[in-house]
Amino acid sequence: MCPSRNSAAAEGDVALLLIRPTVELLLHRLIEKLGRASDFMSTDSREDRLARRVADLYSTDIQFADARPIEALTAAIEQPGLRLSRIMSTVMGAYAERPAVGERAVNL
């Protein structure tokens, strides 16, 4: 190998070493400005992110909040020994006022 080639490679390595921290710093600042660091560098579990997303939807999306399961109903139908017909009539009665099929407006 030619000595000038080794020195060129070494200079390239040095240039990369100098650029990398700068790029990482710029990316970090960009992420901070976006205010979404958790989306890019999250150490939270998938379940934690899902729980936060669902909580956010309940607080900001009225249609989502209106479709929230009825907790008392869930407890009632989880009792042991209930027949399927009893479970179905309980569920249908509790959700009778809610729309069975929904559609959301989408703007493209």
Secondary structure per residue as TSV (DSSP state, phi and psi in degrees):
chain	resnum	aa	ss	phi	psi
A	1	M	-	360.0	150.4
A	2	C	-	-82.9	134.8
A	3	P	H	-60.3	-34.1
A	4	S	H	-67.6	-30.6
A	5	R	H	-68.0	-41.0
A	6	N	H	-64.3	-41.0
A	7	S	H	-69.1	-33.8
A	8	A	H	-66.1	-41.1
A	9	A	H	-65.0	-41.4
A	10	A	H	-64.1	-40.1
A	11	E	H	-64.0	-39.8
A	12	G	H	-62.9	-40.7
A	13	D	H	-63.1	-42.0
A	14	V	H	-64.0	-41.9
A	15	A	H	-62.2	-42.2
A	16	L	H	-63.5	-40.0
A	17	L	H	-63.8	-34.3
A	18	L	H	-77.4	-32.8
A	19	I	H	-78.9	-37.9
A	20	R	H	-56.1	-50.3
A	21	P	H	-61.4	-33.6
A	22	T	H	-66.1	-45.4
A	23	V	H	-63.6	-43.6
A	24	E	H	-62.1	-40.3
A	25	L	H	-64.9	-44.2
A	26	L	H	-62.6	-42.7
A	27	L	H	-63.4	-42.6
A	28	H	H	-61.4	-43.6
A	29	R	H	-65.4	-39.3
A	30	L	H	-63.2	-44.4
A	31	I	H	-62.6	-41.6
A	32	E	H	-62.5	-42.2
A	33	K	H	-64.5	-36.8
A	34	L	H	-69.8	-20.7
A	35	G	T	69.5	24.4
A	36	R	-	-128.7	39.7
A	37	A	H	-59.4	-32.7
A	38	S	H	-65.4	-26.7
A	39	D	H	-71.1	-28.9
A	40	F	H	-98.3	-39.6
A	41	M	S	-128.6	50.7
A	42	S	-	-82.6	138.2
A	43	T	-	-107.4	1.3
A	44	D	S	-71.3	154.2
A	45	S	-	-76.0	163.8
A	46	R	H	-60.3	-38.3
A	47	E	H	-64.0	-39.0
A	48	D	H	-64.1	-43.9
A	49	R	H	-64.4	-40.5
A	50	L	H	-64.3	-43.2
A	51	A	H	-61.3	-42.2
A	52	R	H	-65.0	-40.1
A	53	R	H	-65.3	-43.9
A	54	V	H	-64.1	-43.8
A	55	A	H	-60.7	-40.5
A	56	D	H	-63.9	-42.6
A	57	L	H	-65.2	-40.6
A	58	Y	H	-60.9	-34.2
A	59	S	H	-87.1	-19.5
A	60	T	H	-117.7	-16.6
A	61	D	-	-118.0	107.7
A	62	I	H	-64.4	-36.6
A	63	Q	H	-65.8	-40.8
A	64	F	H	-65.1	-44.8
A	65	A	H	-63.4	-38.5
A	66	D	H	-67.1	-21.8
A	67	A	T	-92.7	7.0
A	68	R	-	-58.6	136.2
A	69	P	-	-61.5	148.0
A	70	I	-	-82.8	112.3
A	71	E	H	-63.7	-39.3
A	72	A	H	-63.8	-35.9
A	73	L	H	-65.4	-45.1
A	74	T	H	-57.0	-45.8
A	75	A	H	-63.7	-38.8
A	76	A	H	-66.3	-40.4
A	77	I	H	-84.1	-7.8
A	78	E	T	-90.2	2.9
A	79	Q	S	-66.8	138.0
A	80	P	T	-67.7	148.0
A	81	G	T	89.3	-2.4
A	82	L	-	-74.5	139.6
A	83	R	-	-80.7	155.1
A	84	L	H	-58.6	-40.6
A	85	S	H	-61.8	-38.1
A	86	R	H	-67.9	-42.2
A	87	I	H	-61.4	-46.9
A	88	M	H	-64.0	-43.2
A	89	S	H	-67.0	-35.4
A	90	T	H	-65.6	-45.7
A	91	V	H	-65.2	-48.0
A	92	M	H	-63.4	-38.0
A	93	G	H	-66.5	-41.1
A	94	A	H	-69.8	-35.1
A	95	Y	T	-100.8	13.8
A	96	A	T	-59.2	-33.0
A	97	E	T	-83.2	-9.7
A	98	R	S	-90.3	149.6
A	99	P	-	-66.4	138.7
A	100	A	S	-77.8	-33.6
A	101	V	S	-129.0	132.9
A	102	G	-	-120.1	162.5
A	103	E	-	-144.4	137.3
A	104	R	-	-108.0	143.7
A	105	A	-	-72.6	136.6
A	106	V	-	-130.9	127.5
A	107	N	-	-102.8	126.0
A	108	L	-	-105.0	360.0
